[in-house]
Amino acid sequence: MDSSATHSATTLRNDALIAEGRRVLRIEAIAVAALEERIDEYFAEACRIVAGASGRIVVCGIGKSGHIGRKIAGTLTSTGTPATFLHAVEALHGDLGIVGRHDVAIMISRSGEGSELGQLTEYLTRIGVPIIAVTGRTDSALAADSTVVLDISVAEEACPLDLAPTSSTTATLALGDALAMVVLQLKGFREEDFAELHPSGTLGTKLSVRVADVMITDEFPLLGEHATMRDSIAPLAGMRGTVPIVDDEQRVIGVLTAGDLTRLMELEPGFLDRSVGEIMTRGPKTARAEELGSAAVRRMEAHGIMALPVQDEAGKLVGIVHLHDLMRSGAA
């Protein structure tokens, strides 16, 4: 870059820089949004091919497409679909040995052309490996040699020189995420499976804590529905504001909270003689001891709940779990 260009760039006003940043994001957002119309039968077929692979998913690319390919391979692997990245050039110089006959190849190329791609697709076709082409040109040589073609063409790159892959790489990354997330569901991948693949760090902790690890099981108060609100005052204070209500078989039929008591005090002078069954919330949200703590946290946050009764398969009360305890354990 010559000195005059450098000087011009450094004298741009902040509002011009802000406008340019917004332009780039707008163009890339449009490129991603346009992909939605291309989620069709070909996309569904690609998802089924990936989900049904008995071998690995081999993601191939060159240059910026290669960088995006590495991320797609990583996302697939972390969500239960073993995948690896193979550089299309290095593949032709000894790395083809990592590709097996039961694998599936995802080939990423904006142009869909190039001698390396041609040689690689020829080899993959010869050994019977299905090829999913992710390309900006559906009339390219790569597309012609592929089992399924996914179109990631964009109206324009965000690069003002129209040289650096920007919108196209963003679109490719988004399509890769869409593919991985659908495959995840096709394979029945669960939070528990994710936890096994991420045992370390904050994420590993979040996905390993179970409700059983932090729930209170001893000496927690509970009431029957025929108890009075007078009877509930001490249990509510001792149980941090939430008391499970059970029937004669110890099955959870409701919950009473400190908020219920406060609202009743404001409305009725003789509130202490009201029965708990009249005031409690019936059919409350509950938890299971074996479920992930993070799932219980999401349920509490979604419904504005501070605690959940924990019940067994028969609906009997076995404990109570509090949001703060789950958060302290790292489940949130």
N, C-alpha and C positions, 0 to 999 in steps of 0.2 A: 504494500500500500504506500503510495507516495505521500510526501509531507502535506500537500494541500488537502488531500482526502482526510488525513488524520486530523488536521486543523478543523476541517468542516464538521467532522464527527464530534469533536470535543466541544464545539460551540452550540450544539443543538440544545434547545430549551427543554426543561423537564417535561413540559406538556407534550412536546413532540416525541420524547422517549416513551412516555406513558401511552400515547396514541399508537405508537409502533408495537409496543408489547401487547396491547389489546387487539391490534390487527392480527398478530400472529395467533393468539389464542382463539380469536373468532374464526379464522380460516381453518384451524385444526379442529375446532368444535364442529364446524360444518362438515368436514371430511368424515369425522366419526359418525355424526348423525346420519349421513348419507348411507352408511353401511347397513343401517336398520332395514332398509328396503331390500337389501341383498341377502338377508337371512331367510333362505328358502329351502327347497328340497335338497339342493346340493350341499348346503350347510348341514342339514340333518343327516345326510348320507356320510359326510365327513366325520361327524360326531360318532356315528355308529361304527365306522371303520376303526377309529381310534379306540373307542370303548371296547371293541371286540378283539383287539390285537392280543395275541398270545405271547408276542415278543415285546420289544421296546418300541417307543416312538423315536425315530431319528429325525431331528430337525436340522435342515441344511440351509445355508445361506452364505453370501459373500458380502463383505463391507458392512454398511449400516444394517442391511437385512440380516447379516450374521449376528450382530449385537442384539437385535430384536429376537432372533431365533433362540439365542441363549436364554433370554428371559422366558420365552414361551416354554422351552424345555424345562426350565426350573419350576415354573408354575405347574406344569403337568406332573412333574415328579413329586412336588410337595403336596399334591392333592390325589395321590394314589395311582398315578399312571406313570410307570417308569419311562423316562425319556432321557435322551442325550443329545448334545449338539455335535454336528459334524460339519467342519468347514468344507465347502464344496471343492476348493482347490486342493487342500491337504488330503481329501478323500482319494484323489487320483494319484497320490504319492505315498501310498501305503496304509492309509487309514480306513480303507474300505472293509478291512477285516472286522470292524465292529458291527457291520450290518449283517443281520441274519435273515434267513428266508421267512421267518415268522414276524418280522418287524414291519412297521408302517413308516413311510417317509413323508415328512412335511417339507416341501421345497418352497423357499421364500425368495422371490426375485421380482423387483418392480418391473423390469423389462421382459423377463421370461426368456431372455436370449443369452447366448454366450457358449463358447465351446466347452468350458468345464461343466456347465449344467447339462449340455447335450450328452457328453460322455457318461456323466453320473446317472442320468435318467435311463440311458441305454443299459447300463449295468443293472440298475434296480429292476428294470422291466424284465431283463433276461433271467433274473433269479426269482421273479414273481412277487416282488415287494410292491404293494399298493402305493401310489404316489398321490398325495394331496398337494396340489399347486396353489400357492398363495401369491397371486401376481396382479400387477396393474394392467396387464394386457391379456385378455382372454383369447386372443388370436395368435398368441406367441407359440414358439416351438415347445416350451415347457408345458403350456396348457394342452397342446396336442398330444403330448406323451403321457399325460396324467390320467389317473382314475377319476378324480374329482377336481374341479377348479373353483377356487374361491376368489372373487374379484375384490381387490383392494385399491382400485383406481381412484384417483382424486381429481377434482376439477383444477386445482392448482396447489403448488407447494407454498408454504408460508415464507420460504426464503425469498427475499426481495430480488435476488439475482436468478431465481428459479434454478438453482444448482444443487444446494444441499437438500438431501431427503429430509423432509420435516413432516408435512401433512401425511405423506405416504407411510412413513415409519410409525407415526402415531396411530394411523388407521390399522396398520398391521398388528401393532401391539394390542389394540382394543379387540380386534377379531380373534387374536390368540387367546385373550382372556375369555371371550365369549365361548370359544370352543372348549377351553379347559373347564369352565364352570358347568357347561351342559354335560360334558363327559363325566364330571364328578357326580352329577345327579343320576346319569344313566347307570353308573357303577354302584350306586347306593353308598357313596363315601360319606361317613359320619364324622361328627366332632371327635368322637373317641378315636377314630382312625387318624384324624389330623393330629391329635395329641401324641399318638405313638410315633409319628414322624417328626415331631417337634418337641423332644423331651427336655430341651435346655432353654434357659433364659426366661424372660417374662411370659412369653407366649406359652412355653412349656408348662410353667406353673399354672397359668390361667386354665389350660386345658387338662390339667391333671387333678385339680381339686374337685372332690365330690361333695355333695351335700352332707353325706355321712361323716366327712372329715371335720365339719365345723358345727353340725347341729347339736342342740341341747337335748339330751335324752334323760337326764336325771333331775328329779325335783322341780319340774316345771309345772306351774299351776294349770288346771283346766276346770271347766265348769259344765254342768248340764243345763239344758235350756230352761229348766224350771227354777233355776237359781234366780235370786233378785239382783238388781243392779247394786244394791248395798253389798252383796256378797262379792261383787266383781272389783270393788275398789282396790283392795289389797293385792289380788292377783295381777291386776293391770299395772300397778306400781312395781310389783316384783318381777314382772315379765316384760319390762320395757315397752309397755303399751299395747301388747297383743296377747289375747288369751284364746286358745282353741275351745270350741264348744263341741261336746261329744254326746252320743246317745248311750244307752245302757250297754251296748256292745263295744264301746270305745271307738266307734266310727265317727269321723269328723263330719259334723253337719253344719258348722258355721264358725265364724270368728267374731270376737268382740274387741274393739280397739279403744284406746284412750280418746280418740276423736269422737267415737260414738257417745261416750260418756259426757264429754264436754258439750257436744251439741244438745244432748238431752237435758243437761243442767240449765242451759240457757232457755229452753222452751217450757220445761215443766217443773214447778216447785216440788211436787211429790215424786220426783224421778226415782228415788231410792227403792220404792216399792214395785216398780215395773219389773217384769220378768226379763231375763236375759234373752229368752226366745223371741220376744217381741222386738228387740232392738238389734240383735246380731245380724250379720250378713250371712245369708244362707248360700249354700253351694260355693264356698270360697275357693280361691286359687290355692293349690297345694303343691307340694314337692314330693319327690321320691328320693329315698336315701342314696340310691345308686346313680342318680343323674348327675351330670356335670354341674358344678357350682355356677359356672358362667351362664348356663341355661336358666337357672333359678334367678340369677341377677337380672337377666333380660326380662323375665316375667315380672319381677317386682318393679323394675323401672317403667315398664310399659303400662302398668296398672296403678302406679303410685303407692305401692305396698312396701312396708318396712320389714315384714316377717311373714313366713309361710309355715303352716302346719305341715309336718312331714308324715305321710301315711304309707302303709305297706300295700301289697296287692289287694288285700281284702278291704281296704279303706280305713283300717284301724290306725289310730294315732300312735306314732313311734317317737316323735320329737318335734322340735320347732327350730327353724333356722332364720337368723336375722341378717339383714342386708349388710350391716356394719361388720359382722363377723366374716361374711363372705369377702367383703372388700379387703379386710385386714389379711385374709389368707392369700390374697393375690388372684382371686377368681374373677375379679372385675377389671 
